[in-house]
Amino acid sequence: MKIGRPLKLEVKEFVNYVCKEITQKDLAFEINVEISQITRIERGVINTSILNLVKISKALNVHIAELFVTV
């Protein structure tokens, strides 16, 4: 990956396909944020902290790098 290349967070892909047993509500509760924040992260409307990314990856049981794709 080149430095400066934009990244897109692919949380929605994992929630919908990898971890079907967890809902947005469950994920929000697990990482202690509002459900609306999860949806904004999924849509790329907001950025989130590294700490929240770590929490999301742990809640989804995936490596943090798997949350990103290059665009």
N, C-alpha and C positions, 0 to 999 in steps of 0.2 A: 504494500500500500504506500502510495506517495504521501509525503507530508503535505497537508493543506487540502487534500481531497476530501470532499464532504462525506460524512457518514450518515446513514439513516438507521435509526433504531428500529429493530424488527421484533419488538415485544409482542405485537399482535399475532405474528406468525407463530410464535411459540405458544401463546395462550390458546390459539385456535387449533393448532395441529399437534404440537408436541405434548402439551399438558392439558388435555381436554377436561380433566377433572377439576381444574381451577378456573374460577370465574374472575372477572374484573374486580368484583366486590371482594372475593377472597384474597386476591393479589394485593389490593389496596389495603386491606386489613393486615395482611402479613407484613407489609413493609411500612405500615403506619402513615399512609397518605390518603387523600380523598380519592374517591372513584374518578371524579372528573380529572384529576391529575393523571391518572393512568391513561384515560382516553386521549388527553392532550399529548402525552408522551408518545403513544401509539401513532397518532396522526402527524407527529413531528411539529406540532404547534409550539411546544416548549422544549427546552433542554432540561436535563435533570442532573443532579449531582452524581459524582462517582460513587458516593456512598449508596445512593438509591439504586444505581446500576448493579452494585454488588449485591444489595438486598434482593433485587429482581432476579438476578441470576441464581442466587441461592434458593429463592422461593420456587423458581421454575426448574431447579436442579440441572442447570446448564452452565457451561463455562461462559464467562462474561464476554469473550470474543464472539461467541455465537449470537449475541444480541445485535450485532452490527453487520451490515452489508455495505459495500462501496457502491456509490451511485455515479 
